[in-house]
Amino acid sequence: MPHSVRILAFVLIALMGTACSTNRKPRYDMEDGQSVSFRRYTGRPCVDHIFKWSKKAFHKVDGELSIVPSEDANEVLQRHGKPDYIRTDVQAEGDEIFDEWVYWDQNVILQFIDGQLVYEGELLDSDKVLVRRGYPSRAYSQQYEIGPRREFWIYQDLFEVGEDSYSFSNGKMIFQSTN
């Protein structure tokens, strides 16, 4: 094998090793040669009393935004105005950290990673419950390579008997039981 081919092979192997050594997900999926945004989900949507003492998931935006908007965020602010609710530093399934903006009346949710808009879509039933009720006391989720994402959330109050439960399929409510 010529010397230049060996060097090229070494460089390619080194680049592949560098790319494989990170578990960071790509910002977009590829379909038919086009980049397609995808929705991020939290790995554990329930209250974790070690790291999250509050059940509150989203914060209502009453005054000015307390964040420094990026170029993408400024473009969103021009299109939609100030968001109604914000959730920051959300741990996705995997290693990504994202922020979410909710426009309640417009039925829109947006996700940003490092100021870059990575998803814009419809506000799902699970999002609405999370905004209104906060983090559930317990949550179970199931996602396979193919098929819907299933979630079951349970809300319990420390001082009340009973529980409220919600079941979602791809974010759409399929069952609700309230006491």
Secondary structure, 3 states (H helix, E strand, C coil): CCHHHHHHHHHHHHHHHHHHCCCCCCCCEEECCEEECCCCCECCCCCCCCCCCCCCCCEECCCCCCCCCCHHHHHHHHHHCCCCEEEEEEEECCCCEEEEEEECCCCEEEEEECCEEEEEEECCHHHHHHHHHCCCCEEEEECCCCCCCEEEEEEECCCCCCEEEEEEECCEEEEEECC
